[in-house]
Amino acid sequence: MGIPTVAVHSTADAEAMHVRLADESVCIGPPAARDSYLNIPALLSAATITGADAIHPGYGFLSENAGFAETVEAHGLTFIGPSPEHIRMMGDKIAAKRAMASLGVPLVPGSDGALPDLATAREVAAGIGYPVLIKAAAGGGGRGMKVAADPSELEDAWRLARAEARAAFGNDAVYIEAYLDRPRHIELQVLADAHGNVVHFGERDCSLQRRHQKLLEEAGSPALNPAARDALGETVTGALARLGYRNAGTLEFLYQDGRFAFIEMNTRLQVEHPVTEMVCGVDLVSEQIRIAAGQELGYRQSDIAFSGHAIECRINAEDPIGFTPTPGRVTTYHAPGGLGVRIDSALYAGCFVPPYYDSLVAKLIVHAPRRADAINRLRRALDEFAVHGIQTTVPLHQRIVDDPEFQAGDYTIHWLENFVAK
């Protein structure tokens, strides 16, 4: 887009690829995230001294922090994302569910709000029917979530979920939902401008998860047909238009027995956004910047075309069997290439993967006319991917793509947990 960019980094990331490639870079603190990437005064100072006029929050740290968005705007800078009001609304899962229900979006059966005590939890669970899932109201990433298979397990699940939520989010409010035994995790990518235009870019199937952390994503879903996609898209875009939402967002659903049930909305860019870009031919980050600058989308839903199939593998610096983090120095790095292969990564030979942050170090994305072709292309790309010096989850993805059930698209959110246990 021809826009000069400033990279911020901690001392641990001084040699990171994004720092080397940006027009300018500013060190904002020591390795601990609270002293650098979560340090709002340091971020604002970096923007001020470099003359930046906008901040893109990425998809971690402060990306869904309404207070940060408010502070950015209060200092005369543009926050490249939704309004603080909508970030705050969707950050509270109970408020998000109430908002979506009022706009006609289907929900998982559950409590109307936070549960004040265990007695209320028992009453609600009995009304829903077991098994039930207790979830943190301010949660994410699988933390503060516990399943109770029957009434005898409810008290322990209730106490554990609250304790985990309090430790992770500083908020022990929890609510209850029906526990679906074989759902798929389907999410819908949307963009909305400040002029009332809302479009969706189709669904992503994110069902391959371990401990509620996504490992592989597909666009589109093997479980959906165009009619189901269109129906969901029409419901979602209509709801967000009435809400007055702006910028990028992703609505996440559980899908079982032909029914969608809303679970949460992410008011930011998703890690898995490249698969959508591949099948739609759109640069979502570029669109975010255009929207934040006040521009109209310039196209309608009928202009969005879906082409082929895309799959993304999250390559983590982890032991592929035990999943323990494996920080260290990368001695050799060779990325696969060729038609329909994309790598989003900060790795290079000689770089150091620090132990302080998320273990994601690369995303391997492939695109092909048909899903079977994409799987073959993914297999070849994984075989070509060489990262030495640290362990990665490449071997796990090689096992997944060779599995007949994955090849048939026959999996749910519980499939991967069973697969890695084999």
Buried (B, 14 or more C-beta within 10 A) or exposed (E): EEEEBBBBBBEBBEBBBBBEEBEBBBBBBBBEBEBBBBBBEBBBBBBEEBEBEBBBBBBBBBBBBBEBBBBBBEEEBBBBBBBBBBBBBBBBBBBBBBBBBEBEBEBBBBBEEBBEEEEEBBBBBEEBEBBBBBBBBBBBEBBBBBEBEEEEBBEEBBBBBBEBBBEBBEBBBBBBBBBBEEBBBBBBBBBBBBEEBBBBBBBBBBBBBBEBBBBBBBBBBBBBEEEBBBEBBEBBBBBBBEBEBBBBBBBBBBBBEEEBBBBBBBBBBBBBBBBBBBBBEBEBBEBBBBBBEEEEBEEEBEEBEBEBBBBBBBBBBBBBEEBEBBBBEBEEBEBBEEEBBBBBBBBEBEBBBBEBBEBBBBBBBBBBEEBEBBBBBBBBBBEBBEBEBBBBBBEBBBBBBEBEEBBEBEBBBBBBEEBBEE
